[in-house]
């Protein structure tokens, strides 16, 4: 098999025959470096092997007898290169081993060959070894040649693997939702506003440290019947929505006209049980519902439950003079004064700035 021309360092090309030839068969490539001992005296440069095909594309292996730079001149390097000027269309794994004149193969340990990411390119990357390590392996032929077996193994791309073995999305949320709905295996009952809800201690304890303390801590089931936990000061529909999120990670359907109040109450419940993700989702939802009728109550929720993002959105809304006047003149503002005096102080400062000429 004929070899391609050599490419010397500095970009100058040579028409002399390359000292490295390739024999591609049976899933591996034999690279024979003729006159290996002679190549070690050459200046740092690059020689290309014969081309070979893999996965419908043409490749070559570049041989650097004295490294790619002066500071690695005591290394020889091999680099798998895609022939086309494009990123490799297939993923490959390259394994190297030395071959003796008798055909015996010796896998070179990882300490000898090392992938060098510094020289990574869209075409391949260098595999380097100290010459002393290779020469000590006693695999040099009597004519001074060195044969290296290069196994280039195609690796499937993720999209190819997905086509072979499609994996359906997880149905864990649906399964847990059915578990909540059927009550199968439930080991605790919550009593909320005259309604009862069967649930599973481990599911809730894994989600909320407050539930964990109530269900497994010293306060579990205090002053209630065995296996029953009473939840005071909470609407049953809010607790039902809280359980739905705990089991499925999603919100239940809420009528559009009830969303504002529902998300306010659910945010309070999420804060009570330290369910931070649910709390943040409620904050986002409430940002969509800020208007002149709701800003006071949403402001109060944001202040009482330390919702920095929601509070910022409310301040942005009342930064408009007309919206600020509407807030100050609303009946809900009186509740805001009582429940969140610190917020009112900030609003006073905002009014003072707005009145400055």
N, C-alpha and C positions, 0 to 999 in steps of 0.2 A: 504494500500500500504506500503510495507516494506521500511525501510530507509537504507541508506548505512552507512558504518562505519565512525567514526569521525576521523579527522586528526588534531592532536594537533600542537601547535606552536613548532618550532624547528625541524620539520620533523619527529617526532615520531608518529606512528599511533596507534590508540586505536580500539579495537574490540567491544567496548560498543555501544549500540544503540544511534543513533543521536537523540537529542531532537527536531529535525525539520523534519516534514513529508510533503509530497506534494500530492496534489490531482489535476491532470491536466484534465480539461474538458472544453468544450464550449469556447475554445479560450483563457482561462486564467488559472492561476495556483494559488491554495490556499496553502499558506505555513503556517502550524500551528506549532507554537513553544510551545511545552508542558513544563509546569513548567517554564515559562519565568522568574519568579522572582528568581528561583534557578539558572538559567544560568548566572545571573548577578554576581554571586560570583565566577564563574570559571575564571581561568587565561586566559589571551589573547590566543585565539586559533581559530581553524577553524572547522566547522562541515558541512558536505555535506548533502543536501536533497536527496530524491529519484530522479532518472533520469526521464526525460520526453522527448518527441519527438517534434520537430518543423522543418518544411521544409525538412523532410527526414534525420535529424541529431539528435543526442542525446545531451541533455544539462542537467545541474544541477544548483542549486542555493546554493552557499556556505554562511553559516551564521556565522558571527563573533560576539559573544555576548558582547565582551569587546574590540572591535576595533582590528585593525591589528598590532598596536604598543602601547607601554606604554603611549606615549604622546596623544593618542586618545582613551584612555581606557573608557572614558565616552560616547563613541559612540557605537551603534550597526551598523553592516554593512552587506549588502547583495551583492553578486557578481554573475552575470550570467556567467556561464562557459561552454564552449564547451567541451563535453566529450572527443573527439578525440584530440590527440596532434597535432593540426594544426590550422592555423588561421581560424576564422569563415567563412564558405562558404556562409553565408547569413548575411545580415545586419538586426539588430533588434533594436527596440525601446522598452524600458522597462518603464512601468508606475506602480506605487505602490499606494495602498490604504489600509486602515485598515478596518477590518470586525468585527462587534460586534457579540456577541453570538446569537442575534436574526437574524443575517444575514444582518443587515444594513451595508452599505458600506460608508466609509468616505474617500474621496480623500485627501491624505496628501498634504498640500501646499508645494510649492517648497522650502520655508524656512526651512522645516523640513527635507526633503530628498535632498541630494545634490550629483551630480556626482563628483567623485574625480579623476581627470585626473592623479594625482600623482601615482595612483595604476593601471594605465592602463596596460593591457597586451594583447597579441594576442587572449586571450580567452574571455575577457570581462573587465568590470571595476566596481569598487565598488560604491555602493550607500549608503551613510552614514546618520545617524540621531542621534542626542543626545537622550539618553534614557529618559531624563526628558521630552522632547517634546512628545514622544510616550506615556509615562505613564500618562501625563496630558490629553491625548485624551480620557481617560476613556473607552478604548476599551479592557482592560484586562478582560478576562473571570473570573468567580468565582473560577475556578480551577487554576488561575494564568497563563492561556495560552494566547497567543497572535496570532491572525490570520491576515496574510497579504496577500492581493490579488496582484498577479503580472501578469500584462497583457504584454505578449511578442508579439510584433507585427512585423511581417516580413516586411522589407523594401527592395524594389527591387533595385538591383544593376544597375548602369548606363547602362551596356550592355544589361540587361534584358529590361529596359525601352526603349532603342533604338530599340530593336527587336519588342516591342509592337507598338511603335509609331515612325517610322522612320521620321527624319526631313531632308529634302533635303538641300544641301548647298545654301547659300544666292545667289539670282540672281539679287541683287541690281546693281552690276557692269554692268551686261548685260542690264538691264533695262535703266540705265543711259546712257550707250553707244548708245542704240537705240534712246534715247531722243536727244542726240547730233546729231546723224546721220539724224534724221527726222526733227530736228529743231522745233518740236512741242512745243508751249508755250514759244519759245525764245523771250527775251525782250531786247536783245542788239546784235549789229552786229559789228564785228571787221574787219577792213580793213588792210590787211597786204600784202605788195608787190603787190598790184593790185588785190588781191583776197579777198573775203569776207567770213566770218565765223559767222553763227548765234549761239548764246549761251544764257545761263541763268545766270543772275546776281548773284542770291543767291548761286548757285552751286560754282561759281568761288570765290565769296567773302568769302564763308565758308572755302575754301582751302587756300587762299592767302590773306595776309593783304594788299599786294600791289594792287591786284585786288579790294579788298574792298574799298580802298581809291580812286581808279580810278573810280569805278562804283557808289559809294555811297557818296564819300567825296566831298569837295569843288571843286576839279579838274575834276569832272565827265564831260565827253563829251565836254571838252573845245575846242573851234574853230573847231568843227565838226558839221555835220548835226545831228539833234536829233536822239538819239538811235544808233549812229555810233561812234565807237572808233577807231582811227587810231593808228596803232602800227608801229613806224619807226624802221629802222635798224634791221629787223628780216626777215629771210627767211620764206615764207608761209608754207613750209613743216615742218619747226621746230615748228611754232606756232600750226599747226595742230596736231603734236605729243604731244605738251604741253597740248592742250585741251583734247586729247584722254586720257592722263594720269590723268588729273583733274577729268574726269568723270568716268573712269574705274579703276584707280589705277594700270594700267599696261601699258607697252610700246607697241606701234604698231609694226608690222613687218617691219624690215629694211633690205634691201639687204646687204649681207655679205660684199661686197666690199665697201659699203658706211658707214659701222658702225662707223669707227674711227672718221671721220669728223662729222657724224650725232650726235654722243654722245658728241663731243666737243661743238657743237653749242647748243645742248639741255641742256647741263650743264650750259652754259652761260645764257640761257633763264630761267632755273630753279633758278639760283642765282638772276637774275633780279626780279623775282616775289616771291622770298623767299619761294620756294617750296622745303623744305629741304630734304624730302624723295626722290624726283626725283633727286635732286642734288647728293645725296649719291649713288643712283643706277647708275647714269652716271659715277661717280667716279669708282665704281666697274667694270663697263663695260670697261672703258678706261684702267684700269690696265691690262686687257687681251690683249690690243692692243699696248702696249708699245714695240717698236722695234727700230732699228737704224734709220728708216725713219720717225718715228712719235714722238720719244722721245722729240725733241725740241719743237714741237707745243703743245704736251700734258704737258710738263714742264711749258710752258707759261700759259696755261689755269689754271693749278694747282696753280701757283703763283699769278695770277691776281684775282682769285676767292676764295682764301683762302681754298684750298682743301688739308688739312694736310695729309690725307691718300694717295691720289694720288701723292702728292709731295714726300712722303716717298718712294713710289714704284719707282718713277723715279730715285731718288738718289740711290736706291738699284740696279737699272739696270745699271747706269753709274759707279757703284763701280767697274765694270769689266774694266780694262784698254782699251781693244779693243773697247768696247762700248763708253767709254769716248772720245777716239780719234775720233770715227765716229761722235759723237755729235759736238765736237769742229771744225771739218772740214766741217760741213754741212752748206748750205746756210741759213737754218732756225735758225742757232745759232745767226746770225746777228740780226734777229728779237727779239730773246730772250734777247740779250744785251740791246736793246732799251726798250723793254716792262717790263723786270724784272731784273733790275740791282742788286737787293738784291740776287736773285737766282744765278746770275753770280758770285757774290762775294763768295758765298758758294761753287760754283763749282771751283773757283780759289783755295780755301783752300783745296778742295779735290785733285786737281791736284798737289798742293805743297806736300801733304802727300804722294801721289803716287810716286813722284820723289825722295823722301828721300831714301838714301841707307839702 
